[in-house]
Amino acid sequence: MLIHAGVPVALSTESAVGRSVAMEVVVARGHGLSQEAALRAVTIGAARILGVEDRVGSLEDGKDADLVLWSNDPVSTWAEAQIVVVGGSVVYRR
């Protein structure tokens, strides 16, 4: 309802003990949020709300880019992180 009303929305794991950001997206999808809106809520939408969209939130030249390469659609409970890149270095590889 908030997104349809034009209200900026972000998802977080602040009080969701043991749940990942990906799981929060899955839960939001289960409650009717589109996949695009849910992904935006954990990327550029969240960055805009926090006022840091000039540095993070989307893949653009000059921005910080920590990346996760998933085995499947990240909005899936079956997806597994395959590679994680932080600060330009691979920090995890399945």
N, C-alpha and C positions, 0 to 999 in steps of 0.2 A: 504494500500500500504506500509505503514511503517513497519508493522509487517511482511509482506511477504518479505521485504527487510532486515529483521533481526534487525531493529531499535527497541530498548526498548521503550515501550509506557506505559504511565500512564494516567488515567482519574481522573479528580477532579471536584469539584463544585465551584471553586474559583470565576468564573464570572457568574455562572448559578444561579441567584437569585431565591430562592424558590425551587430549584431542589435538590433532594437527590442524593447520590452516586448511589443508585439503579437505579434511573431514567437515570443517565448518561450511565449506562450499557445498559439499554433498548434502548436509542438513538443510542449508538454505534452498538448494534445488528441490529438496523434498517438500519444502513449504511453498513452492510455487515460483521461486526466483528463476529467471532464465539463466542459462549457462553463461552467456555474455555478461549479464548484470552481476552474477555471483563472482566471476573472475575479476571484473572491474572493481568489485568491493574489497578485494584483497590485493589489488595492484594499484593502478593509477587513481582510482576513486579514493582509496584510503590515503594515498600520498597527498592528494589535493586537500582532503579534510585536515591533514596534519600540516599542510603548508610546505611540504618538501617535494612537490612534484617536479621541481627544477633539477632535483638530484636523483630521485628514485621513482619507481612506479611503472615505468615503461622502458622498453629497449630503444634508446636513442643515443646518438653520438654524444659523448661527453658526460653521460650519466653513470652513476655507480650501477653495476649489474651483477648481483649475485644470482646465479641461475640453477635451476634443477631440471635435469632431463629425466622425464618419466617414461616408464615402460608402456604406458597406455594413456588414455585420456586422464588428465589429472583430476577431473571431476568424476572420479570413480573410486569406489572403495577397494578395487582390485589393483589400482595403479601402485607401482613401487618406484621409489627414487633410484635411478640408475647411476647418475653422476651429479655431484653438487660442486659448483664452482663459486668460490668466495674470493673477492679481491683479485680475480684473474688466475687463481690457482685452484686446481682440483683438490678438494678436501675430502671427498668421499667418492668411491667407485664400487658399485656392487659387483 
